[in-house]
């Protein structure tokens, strides 16, 4: 199973058909070859194996990111308790 964390586009590399995204503080360049629609800085996307698969609504992205942060916090808390 693959969990795709919403990532925000922070830079465009049109000459390479790629974008740089920020995924919960981690920045990396990914391919946008599979996207039919143009991407813009600030868009939220889902990535699979280094490719942007689709663009998602900002509200949905924010909700998902809040849930991921909650999961991370609980895991960190459990680690500290053990």
PyMOL commands that set and color helices and strands:
alter all, ss='L'
color gray80, all
select helices_A, chain A and resi 14-16+58-81
alter helices_A, ss='H'
color red, helices_A
select strands_A, chain A and resi 7-13+18-23+26-31+44-48+51-56
alter strands_A, ss='S'
color yellow, strands_A
deselect
rebuild
show_as cartoon
